[in-house]
């Protein structure tokens, strides 16, 4: 039983016990102390139910990446097509950090390139060669709604739709000082402005969930938390590996 089902069962049991205690009170007489204890129990149950609901929503917003059910995780043998956007003069070092970490842990990285054109080339390669069961892993230093739409399962790009229909999965990641479109508290979660490549996108985090895109964000969110941001690729690789079976 996974975490969500366990929590749901717990809440049902607690609320049910409170209901039993609260019904059929005509035949009983409670003193002030007992009434106070029952009131406290009821309020505690309400708090627990609220916390459960908030936890469930937060897990959904994070695409359930930490679900312990192995059936939800991918196999390391799947071919990985990695490409990253330009960040700084250490681009090659960042790419090598990610790729070497993945390969050291048994991942099948078949391609690793740098530059926005290389990201589009991944889509073209999977489309033109009818490749199936691959994982497209793209890393960005900024949020562009067009790059999200391009590989959505129901997005605007027909080539991306066909690639997705062939059983390929997509992981989009943001690091460095990019805005955060993944976390519910992220500065770009509710809206990403448009660019020269296309219009803006409302609720990109929910859009990714609805379109089967796994989102990862290890950025500073525009400098809001630099101390925990990933500037080397190390944390991004670690988050990516959590999507796969050990």
Secondary structure, 3 states (H helix, E strand, C coil): CCHHHHHHHHHHHHHHHHHHHHCCHHHCCCCHHHHHHHHHHHHHHHHHHHHHHHHHHHHHHCCCCCCCCHHHCECCCCEEEEEECCCCCCHHHHHHHHHHHHHHCCCEEEEEEECHHHHHHHHHHHHHCCCCCCEEEEEECCCCHHHHHHCCCCCCCHHHHHHHHCCCEEEEEECCCCCCCCCCCCCCCCEECCECCECCEECHHHHHHHCCEEEEECCCCCCCCHHHCCCCCHHHHHHHHCCECC
